[in-house]
């Protein structure tokens, strides 16, 4: 419609020669929009409309018309029928899940099966785990430090098929599990679907309540802690060799690093707590997905010509200190959150170039068969039309030595299982000998540990033989290229707009001449 983009003001405007009325009718002036925003605040989400919980039904396909005639309605998301408003419960009652016949007990131990799947994902399954009660449970993963618990799972035995979900936030691996060995009738399958739909609605409502309560709690907490003094960094920041940028907080002892996380509207939903030993955790029952932390504050997104998003605070602080004011550095906290955060940033700044600084987890690639840091970063960059960048280390720092026997996911799982069983003890000599045969050689384990220390840009600056100079050589050209591409796109857009305006003027002049 003829509007132009002002990069300096970060706003659209009506250029000379373009009729303003149609544009202003749809998009009011910035001052008017601000007055409307003050009249109806948008920084806090409005309270969701409370709907009556749905009662789901186990309706066989051949009986769907009969159920619909009695007032049943179809929920496309849940893939199940439910009781509609004013429905005939006398007729629909026979399809209530509670009135369906029950299945016999399972022939295999579902808890044991799910526990085996969790171990294969790198979780430490011991003690009460897995708990099959339908609630979310945190669980420790291989590579956790201190009290860290990088994974969670939800599993249940109710219904007809024990099922569950798990995610390892350290590796990004996800599991959707259903117990084996079950043969369901159509009636039993439909009952399970109806029960699952009802539980999903309940869980989502409860999760939303927990998230809101956690948000209020962390917002109150932020008023009781202190902004971090750049001259007095916490033990974590000193260990990582990075500065305390504006927006961080700490406790009165100056030991714990508080990293608040906000959504795109500026609402704080959670806080990441980083202890002196580097252990990381989030506020209990809080929302993390799509939330982020901008070093220096949210206004940096408007000032800087390029946005760079990555996983950890130390990584992004390292990049910010290398690139300076040319970038806004955004912390997404883990690889699984890179995509949601990149999309939120793209919605906030539709035209600004975005770089995704990914971790290169070569040790995980060898031992697990996939590279979550690289894969998630590349996917996030594709989603927003950006570019993924990764650190390049010195020879041998992030690669497995050729002279050692290769390690595969299968041999590493055998090694991990053997290590766990040997540590527990109480096994026969023959069993011990067989397990020891599955162990990796010490030099293989040492090589993998070396690789784990060289994954992100902070490792490049602090642990690599190449150091900060290599970091600057690798990052600054990427930032400059992103700026040049963006500037070229702006120039092309301006030229096209100028051509359209010229054509419009000529057309109007032609009309006037013909009219004369």
C-alpha positions as a printed NumPy array, in Angstrom:
array([[  0.   ,   0.   ,   0.   ],
       [  3.038,   2.242,  -0.228],
       [  4.326,   2.382,   3.394],
       [  8.096,   2.522,   3.96 ],
       [ 10.272,   1.125,   6.763],
       [ 12.488,   3.457,   8.825],
       [ 15.324,   1.329,  10.241],
       [ 16.566,   3.998,  12.627],
       [ 13.14 ,   4.611,  14.142],
       [ 12.165,   0.93 ,  13.833],
       [  8.79 ,   1.945,  12.484],
       [  6.731,   2.143,   9.289],
       [  5.821,   5.555,   7.854],
       [  3.829,   7.091,   4.971],
       [  6.225,   8.618,   2.373],
       [  5.459,  11.674,   0.27 ],
       [  3.162,  11.025,  -2.657],
       [  1.329,   8.109,  -0.99 ],
       [ -2.273,   8.472,   0.118],
       [ -2.286,   8.215,   3.904],
       [ -5.981,   7.659,   4.663],
       [ -6.195,   3.933,   3.771],
       [ -3.015,   3.179,   5.72 ],
       [ -4.028,   5.136,   8.808],
       [ -7.464,   3.544,   8.768],
       [ -5.883,   0.118,   9.226],
       [ -2.73 ,   1.094,  11.179],
       [ -3.168,   4.228,  13.339],
       [ -0.302,   6.607,  14.035],
       [  2.196,   5.429,  16.631],
       [  1.001,   8.062,  19.112],
       [ -2.606,   6.928,  18.69 ],
       [ -1.579,   3.283,  19.034],
       [  0.244,   4.161,  22.255],
       [ -2.868,   5.878,  23.634],
       [ -4.917,   2.802,  22.772],
       [ -2.349,   0.578,  24.467],
       [ -2.537,   2.733,  27.615],
       [ -6.296,   2.518,  27.579],
       [ -6.153,  -1.281,  27.145],
       [ -2.857,  -2.624,  28.565],
       [ -1.38 ,  -5.499,  26.55 ],
       [  1.771,  -6.239,  28.554],
       [ -0.14 ,  -8.625,  30.769],
       [ -2.181, -11.419,  29.216],
       [ -5.886, -11.148,  29.696],
       [ -7.549, -13.761,  31.832],
       [ -8.539, -16.752,  29.693],
       [-12.202, -17.397,  29.173],
       [-13.182, -20.14 ,  31.566],
       [-15.061, -22.922,  29.846],
       [-16.863, -25.826,  31.425],
       [-14.683, -28.957,  31.26 ],
       [-15.798, -31.32 ,  28.524],
       [-17.065, -34.801,  29.203],
       [-15.535, -37.074,  26.566],
       [-17.195, -40.175,  25.176],
       [-16.031, -43.526,  23.773],
       [-18.213, -43.558,  20.637],
       [-17.575, -46.339,  18.056],
       [-17.31 , -45.118,  14.479],
       [-20.447, -46.968,  13.353],
       [-22.477, -45.286,  16.13 ],
       [-21.263, -41.723,  15.51 ],
       [-24.494, -40.571,  13.839],
       [-26.587, -41.847,  16.738],
       [-24.312, -40.046,  19.215],
       [-24.402, -36.839,  17.187],
       [-28.184, -36.921,  17.063],
       [-28.208, -37.2  ,  20.869],
       [-26.058, -34.066,  21.223],
       [-22.472, -35.339,  21.032],
       [-19.923, -33.038,  19.429],
       [-16.556, -33.837,  17.812],
       [-13.262, -32.481,  19.2  ],
       [-10.829, -32.565,  16.278],
       [ -7.772, -31.887,  18.448],
       [ -8.523, -34.632,  20.956],
       [ -9.892, -36.97 ,  18.252],
       [-12.852, -37.83 ,  20.447],
       [-16.562, -37.103,  20.879],
       [-17.79 , -35.145,  23.897],
       [-21.109, -34.163,  25.481],
       [-22.456, -31.047,  23.788],
       [-24.652, -28.351,  25.311],
       [-28.208, -29.563,  25.934],
       [-27.3  , -33.162,  25.026],
       [-29.45 , -36.176,  25.926],
       [-27.38 , -37.834,  28.666],
       [-29.866, -40.676,  28.882],
       [-28.717, -41.743,  25.422],
       [-25.09 , -40.651,  25.658],
       [-24.519, -42.303,  29.044],
       [-23.716, -45.68 ,  27.505],
       [-20.633, -44.152,  25.849],
       [-19.155, -42.702,  29.044],
       [-15.675, -44.19 ,  29.609],
       [-16.667, -45.417,  33.051],
       [-19.368, -47.598,  31.488],
       [-16.985, -49.362,  29.113],
       [-15.695, -52.814,  29.918],
       [-12.259, -53.065,  31.45 ],
       [ -9.207, -54.78 ,  29.991],
       [ -7.297, -57.52 ,  31.813],
       [ -3.996, -56.776,  33.52 ],
       [ -0.987, -56.399,  31.232],
       [  1.115, -59.433,  30.436],
       [  4.414, -57.55 ,  30.845],
       [  5.804, -55.155,  33.453],
       [  5.128, -51.735,  31.934],
       [  7.137, -49.902,  34.607],
       [ 10.189, -52.015,  33.867],
       [  9.783, -51.456,  30.137],
       [  9.482, -47.684,  30.52 ],
       [ 12.504, -47.652,  32.837],
       [ 14.558, -49.394,  30.157],
       [ 13.52 , -46.749,  27.596],
       [ 14.547, -43.982,  30.   ],
       [ 17.978, -45.54 ,  30.468],
       [ 18.461, -45.697,  26.709],
       [ 17.912, -41.906,  26.626],
       [ 20.739, -41.327,  29.095],
       [ 18.651, -40.978,  32.262],
       [ 19.804, -42.293,  35.632],
       [ 16.919, -44.585,  36.63 ],
       [ 17.143, -45.424,  40.304],
       [ 15.182, -45.112,  43.516],
       [ 11.512, -44.288,  42.916],
       [ 11.88 , -43.832,  39.155],
       [  9.921, -44.283,  37.047],
       [  6.775, -43.15 ,  38.859],
       [  3.726, -44.099,  36.776],
       [  1.139, -41.716,  38.239],
       [  0.379, -39.355,  35.329],
       [  2.287, -36.444,  36.889],
       [  5.461, -34.755,  35.667],
       [  8.691, -35.885,  37.342],
       [ 12.232, -34.529,  37.062],
       [ 15.035, -37.052,  36.577],
       [ 18.82 , -36.839,  36.442],
       [ 20.662, -37.438,  33.176],
       [ 24.179, -38.534,  32.367],
       [ 26.353, -35.427,  32.45 ],
       [ 24.372, -33.577,  35.136],
       [ 26.352, -31.756,  37.784],
       [ 25.467, -31.602,  41.446],
       [ 21.711, -31.521,  41.889],
       [ 20.911, -30.894,  38.236],
       [ 18.049, -32.872,  36.738],
       [ 18.102, -32.247,  32.983],
       [ 15.191, -34.529,  32.148],
       [ 11.546, -35.052,  32.912],
       [  8.894, -37.629,  32.131],
       [  5.177, -38.287,  32.487],
       [  3.851, -41.848,  32.549],
       [  0.631, -43.536,  33.633],
       [ -0.851, -46.989,  34.134],
       [ -4.499, -45.962,  34.156],
       [ -6.571, -46.431,  31.011],
       [ -5.813, -49.497,  28.927],
       [ -2.363, -48.963,  27.488],
       [  0.365, -47.702,  29.826],
       [  1.961, -44.754,  28.058],
       [  4.33 , -41.9  ,  28.686],
       [  6.478, -39.059,  27.42 ],
       [ 10.052, -38.107,  28.312],
       [ 12.523, -35.427,  27.262],
       [ 16.234, -35.069,  27.91 ],
       [ 16.868, -31.317,  27.937],
       [ 20.614, -31.928,  27.863],
       [ 20.511, -33.757,  24.528],
       [ 17.124, -32.621,  23.165],
       [ 15.985, -36.247,  22.715],
       [ 12.259, -36.953,  23.15 ],
       [ 10.352, -40.183,  23.728],
       [  6.684, -40.975,  23.152],
       [  6.11 , -44.407,  24.625],
       [  3.325, -46.975,  24.71 ],
       [  3.691, -50.332,  26.407],
       [  4.016, -53.349,  24.156],
       [  1.973, -56.539,  24.32 ],
       [ -1.556, -55.139,  24.264],
       [ -4.371, -55.982,  21.891],
       [ -7.339, -53.658,  22.275],
       [-10.872, -54.046,  21.075],
       [-12.508, -51.089,  19.333],
       [-14.455, -50.33 ,  22.521],
       [-11.289, -50.343,  24.636],
       [ -9.39 , -48.176,  22.157],
       [-12.184, -45.6  ,  22.082],
       [-12.389, -45.572,  25.862],
       [ -8.666, -44.926,  26.06 ],
       [ -8.976, -42.043,  23.578],
       [-11.81 , -40.455,  25.548],
       [ -9.973, -40.811,  28.848],
       [ -6.775, -39.415,  27.344],
       [ -8.64 , -36.378,  25.976],
       [-10.168, -35.644,  29.356],
       [ -6.814, -35.995,  31.116],
       [ -5.13 , -33.762,  28.537],
       [ -7.622, -30.963,  29.198],
       [ -7.137, -31.362,  32.947],
       [ -3.34 , -31.385,  32.671],
       [ -3.252, -28.308,  30.454],
       [ -5.503, -26.378,  32.818],
       [ -3.447, -27.432,  35.826],
       [ -0.184, -26.618,  34.058],
       [ -1.453, -23.149,  33.197],
       [ -2.379, -22.574,  36.854],
       [  1.063, -23.737,  37.953],
       [  2.805, -21.528,  35.399],
       [  0.863, -18.455,  36.473],
       [  1.522, -19.129,  40.166],
       [  5.236, -19.619,  39.428],
       [  5.339, -16.378,  37.424],
       [  3.895, -14.426,  40.333],
       [  6.351, -16.105,  42.702],
       [  9.491, -15.301,  40.663],
       [  8.329, -11.726,  40.091],
       [  8.021, -11.248,  43.849],
       [ 11.395, -12.91 ,  44.359],
       [ 13.116, -10.493,  41.983],
       [ 12.226,  -7.664,  44.34 ],
       [ 14.121,  -9.354,  47.179],
       [ 17.45 ,  -9.96 ,  45.387],
       [ 20.112,  -7.533,  44.21 ],
       [ 21.194,  -6.433,  40.728],
       [ 24.555,  -8.   ,  40.021],
       [ 27.459,  -5.563,  40.338],
       [ 29.693,  -5.87 ,  37.225],
       [ 32.71 ,  -5.352,  39.512],
       [ 31.705,  -8.276,  41.72 ],
       [ 30.891, -11.224,  39.448],
       [ 29.485, -14.44 ,  40.867],
       [ 31.632, -17.608,  41.02 ],
       [ 29.89 , -18.918,  37.883],
       [ 30.719, -15.806,  35.84 ],
       [ 34.335, -15.849,  37.042],
       [ 34.676, -19.523,  36.106],
       [ 33.305, -18.815,  32.623],
       [ 35.432, -15.69 ,  32.162],
       [ 32.497, -13.422,  31.234],
       [ 31.113, -10.139,  32.498],
       [ 27.897,  -9.462,  34.377],
       [ 25.719,  -7.648,  31.86 ],
       [ 22.753,  -5.578,  32.959],
       [ 19.707,  -7.678,  33.819],
       [ 21.336, -10.247,  36.118],
       [ 20.646, -10.577,  39.836],
       [ 22.25 , -12.357,  42.77 ],
       [ 21.57 , -13.239,  46.386],
       [ 22.937, -11.221,  49.31 ],
       [ 25.956, -13.521,  49.528],
       [ 26.775, -12.972,  45.867],
       [ 27.009, -16.713,  45.192],
       [ 24.003, -17.588,  42.997],
       [ 23.411, -16.065,  39.57 ],
       [ 19.749, -15.203,  38.836],
       [ 18.864, -15.058,  35.107],
       [ 15.233, -13.898,  34.674],
       [ 13.402, -15.128,  31.554],
       [ 10.63 , -13.209,  29.776],
       [  8.178, -13.85 ,  26.958],
       [  7.94 , -11.621,  23.879],
       [  5.431,  -9.373,  25.681],
       [  7.928,  -8.693,  28.462],
       [  6.307, -10.824,  31.152],
       [  8.651, -12.756,  33.425],
       [  7.646, -16.424,  33.673],
       [ 10.676, -18.042,  35.25 ],
       [ 14.216, -17.581,  36.57 ],
       [ 17.268, -19.706,  35.936],
       [ 19.358, -20.183,  39.082],
       [ 23.059, -20.951,  38.538],
       [ 24.872, -22.092,  41.664],
       [ 28.529, -21.466,  42.424],
       [ 29.462, -24.932,  41.098],
       [ 27.666, -24.281,  37.778],
       [ 24.544, -26.306,  38.591],
       [ 21.544, -24.87 ,  36.717],
       [ 17.868, -25.116,  37.593],
       [ 14.633, -23.247,  36.963],
       [ 11.852, -22.101,  39.244],
       [  9.587, -24.996,  40.144],
       [  6.502, -25.473,  37.939],
       [  7.492, -22.512,  35.759],
       [  7.148, -21.981,  32.027],
       [ 10.366, -21.859,  30.016],
       [  9.276, -22.532,  26.416],
       [  9.441, -19.392,  24.295],
       [ 10.96 , -17.371,  27.161],
       [ 14.385, -15.739,  26.906],
       [ 16.864, -13.344,  28.482],
       [ 18.383, -10.419,  26.566],
       [ 21.787,  -9.301,  27.827],
       [ 21.492,  -5.628,  28.744],
       [ 17.697,  -5.591,  28.576],
       [ 14.916,  -5.944,  26.003],
       [ 15.711,  -2.544,  24.426],
       [ 18.894,  -4.087,  23.001],
       [ 16.703,  -5.857,  20.453],
       [ 15.722,  -2.489,  18.995],
       [ 19.173,  -0.892,  19.107],
       [ 21.386,  -3.623,  17.651],
       [ 21.344,  -4.258,  13.873],
       [ 21.7  ,  -8.065,  14.334],
       [ 20.097, -10.475,  16.819],
       [ 22.092, -13.509,  17.96 ],
       [ 20.348, -16.229,  19.973],
       [ 22.085, -19.178,  21.654],
       [ 21.736, -21.624,  24.516],
       [ 23.597, -20.626,  27.699],
       [ 24.323, -17.306,  29.376],
       [ 28.105, -17.756,  29.248],
       [ 28.001, -18.502,  25.519],
       [ 25.969, -15.411,  24.728],
       [ 28.   , -13.178,  27.044],
       [ 31.16 , -14.338,  25.244],
       [ 29.634, -13.458,  21.856],
       [ 28.308, -10.123,  23.111],
       [ 31.726,  -9.136,  24.427],
       [ 33.32 , -10.052,  21.086],
       [ 30.762,  -8.332,  18.821],
       [ 29.783,  -5.392,  21.041],
       [ 26.915,  -3.097,  20.085],
       [ 26.48 ,  -4.717,  16.666],
       [ 24.503,  -7.6  ,  18.218],
       [ 21.692,  -8.152,  20.691],
       [ 22.608, -11.369,  22.533],
       [ 19.649, -13.536,  23.57 ],
       [ 19.773, -16.561,  25.911],
       [ 17.345, -19.404,  25.075],
       [ 18.738, -21.658,  27.878],
       [ 18.823, -24.965,  25.966],
       [ 18.745, -26.366,  22.445],
       [ 15.08 , -27.368,  22.642],
       [ 14.083, -23.753,  23.273],
       [ 16.055, -22.248,  20.365],
       [ 13.186, -22.692,  17.903],
       [ 10.401, -21.161,  20.052],
       [ 12.631, -18.229,  21.049],
       [ 13.784, -17.554,  17.478],
       [ 10.154, -17.484,  16.316],
       [  9.21 , -15.081,  19.119],
       [ 12.09 , -12.785,  18.137],
       [ 11.052, -12.912,  14.492],
       [  7.524, -11.839,  15.458],
       [  8.964,  -8.908,  17.418],
       [ 11.344,  -7.884,  14.614],
       [ 10.115,  -9.144,  11.224],
       [ 12.961,  -7.601,   9.208],
       [ 15.998,  -7.843,  11.468],
       [ 18.662, -10.492,  10.673],
       [ 18.889, -13.361,  13.174],
       [ 21.914, -15.573,  13.798],
       [ 21.585, -18.777,  15.851],
       [ 24.781, -19.631,  17.739],
       [ 24.612, -23.39 ,  18.179],
       [ 26.585, -25.822,  20.307],
       [ 28.396, -28.572,  18.386],
       [ 27.958, -31.692,  20.553],
       [ 30.253, -34.106,  18.713],
       [ 30.597, -36.352,  21.774],
       [ 26.811, -36.73 ,  21.91 ],
       [ 26.809, -37.471,  18.168],
       [ 29.158, -40.387,  18.768],
       [ 27.531, -41.776,  21.921],
       [ 23.845, -41.083,  21.197],
       [ 23.664, -40.976,  17.404],
       [ 22.503, -37.383,  17.007],
       [ 23.772, -33.844,  17.626],
       [ 21.033, -31.819,  19.373],
       [ 23.012, -28.572,  19.575],
       [ 23.669, -28.47 ,  15.845],
       [ 20.35 , -29.928,  14.712],
       [ 18.178, -27.64 ,  16.842],
       [ 20.195, -24.545,  15.884],
       [ 19.938, -25.303,  12.171],
       [ 16.19 , -25.934,  12.454],
       [ 15.648, -22.681,  14.379],
       [ 17.602, -20.712,  11.765],
       [ 15.555, -22.231,   8.948],
       [ 12.296, -21.382,  10.707],
       [ 13.096, -17.648,  10.832],
       [ 15.127, -17.235,   7.653],
       [ 18.328, -16.795,   9.632],
       [ 21.724, -18.463,   9.699],
       [ 23.218, -20.957,  12.16 ],
       [ 26.855, -20.517,  13.238],
       [ 29.06 , -22.96 ,  15.172],
       [ 32.502, -22.739,  16.792],
       [ 35.495, -24.2  ,  14.974],
       [ 38.066, -25.665,  17.37 ],
       [ 41.736, -26.534,  17.028],
       [ 42.637, -29.926,  15.594],
       [ 41.801, -32.776,  17.967],
       [ 39.787, -30.702,  20.447],
       [ 36.32 , -31.593,  19.157],
       [ 37.065, -34.727,  17.126],
       [ 37.533, -38.352,  18.148],
       [ 41.107, -39.67 ,  17.637],
       [ 41.543, -41.921,  14.61 ],
       [ 44.003, -44.21 ,  16.4  ],
       [ 41.429, -45.329,  19.016],
       [ 38.756, -48.013,  18.447],
       [ 35.511, -46.336,  17.297],
       [ 32.658, -45.733,  19.711],
       [ 29.047, -46.218,  18.612],
       [ 25.763, -45.569,  20.436],
       [ 25.43 , -49.331,  21.003],
       [ 28.927, -49.763,  22.482],
       [ 28.478, -46.655,  24.62 ],
       [ 25.141, -47.898,  26.005],
       [ 26.763, -51.222,  26.836],
       [ 29.581, -49.335,  28.578],
       [ 27.155, -47.184,  30.579],
       [ 25.024, -50.159,  31.66 ],
       [ 28.115, -52.179,  32.615],
       [ 29.521, -49.256,  34.629],
       [ 26.259, -48.897,  36.536],
       [ 26.   , -52.609,  37.367],
       [ 29.645, -52.855,  38.399],
       [ 29.257, -49.842,  40.676],
       [ 26.327, -51.488,  42.463],
       [ 28.337, -54.661,  43.111],
       [ 26.92 , -57.946,  44.393],
       [ 27.536, -59.856,  41.15 ],
       [ 29.371, -63.113,  40.446],
       [ 32.914, -63.269,  39.131],
       [ 31.757, -64.545,  35.744],
       [ 29.17 , -61.779,  35.418],
       [ 31.771, -59.208,  36.46 ],
       [ 34.17 , -60.451,  33.799],
       [ 31.457, -60.266,  31.129],
       [ 30.541, -56.727,  32.142],
       [ 34.165, -55.584,  32.162],
       [ 34.413, -56.725,  28.549],
       [ 31.734, -54.15 ,  27.675],
       [ 33.656, -51.253,  29.206],
       [ 35.391, -48.732,  26.958],
       [ 39.126, -48.328,  27.289],
       [ 40.234, -45.488,  29.619],
       [ 41.74 , -43.558,  26.698],
       [ 38.407, -43.784,  24.845],
       [ 36.559, -42.348,  27.846],
       [ 39.191, -39.615,  28.191],
       [ 38.818, -38.688,  24.52 ],
       [ 35.045, -38.333,  24.89 ],
       [ 35.46 , -36.209,  28.019],
       [ 37.875, -33.971,  26.116],
       [ 35.327, -33.51 ,  23.342],
       [ 32.601, -32.586,  25.848],
       [ 34.738, -29.637,  26.958],
       [ 34.746, -28.166,  23.443],
       [ 31.175, -27.586,  22.267],
       [ 30.22 , -23.887,  22.431],
       [ 31.666, -20.434,  21.793],
       [ 32.585, -19.953,  25.459],
       [ 34.626, -23.166,  25.272],
       [ 36.349, -21.737,  22.171],
       [ 37.295, -18.578,  24.064],
       [ 38.246, -20.215,  27.375],
       [ 39.388, -23.777,  26.709],
       [ 40.59 , -23.933,  23.132],
       [ 44.184, -23.378,  22.113],
       [ 42.786, -20.897,  19.57 ],
       [ 41.267, -18.602,  22.245],
       [ 39.32 , -15.351,  21.977],
       [ 41.163, -14.234,  18.872],
       [ 39.671, -17.168,  16.966],
       [ 36.251, -16.354,  18.395],
       [ 36.487, -12.812,  17.017],
       [ 37.699, -14.064,  13.623],
       [ 34.801, -16.5  ,  13.384],
       [ 31.935, -14.359,  14.69 ],
       [ 32.487, -10.822,  13.416],
       [ 32.463, -11.775,   9.697],
       [ 29.165, -13.614,  10.234],
       [ 27.662, -10.539,  11.887],
       [ 28.965,  -8.258,   9.117],
       [ 27.614, -10.546,   6.406],
       [ 24.182, -10.597,   8.078],
       [ 24.215,  -6.788,   8.11 ],
       [ 25.201,  -6.566,   4.436],
       [ 22.511,  -9.021,   3.355],
       [ 19.936,  -7.072,   5.35 ],
       [ 21.092,  -3.752,   3.896],
       [ 20.939,  -5.17 ,   0.362],
       [ 17.386,  -6.351,   0.992],
       [ 16.461,  -2.895,   2.319],
       [ 17.942,  -1.209,  -0.746],
       [ 16.145,  -3.557,  -3.094],
       [ 12.872,  -2.924,  -1.296],
       [ 13.43 ,   0.847,  -1.482],
       [ 14.189,   0.673,  -5.216],
       [ 11.086,  -1.396,  -5.902],
       [  8.994,   1.028,  -3.874],
       [ 10.449,   4.013,  -5.746],
       [  9.652,   2.354,  -9.073],
       [  6.061,   1.7  ,  -7.968],
       [  5.678,   5.308,  -6.875],
       [  7.098,   6.574, -10.201],
       [  4.73 ,   4.345, -12.139],
       [  1.831,   5.567, -10.017],
       [  2.7  ,   9.231, -10.689],
       [  2.959,   8.588, -14.432],
       [ -0.381,   6.782, -14.45 ],
       [ -2.076,   9.675, -12.603],
       [ -0.517,  12.214, -14.98 ],
       [ -1.707,  10.15 , -17.96 ],
       [ -5.239,  10.1  , -16.578],
       [ -5.204,  13.897, -16.127],
       [ -3.949,  14.441, -19.678],
       [ -6.616,  12.198, -21.144],
       [ -9.231,  13.896, -19.025],
       [ -8.035,  17.302, -20.301]])
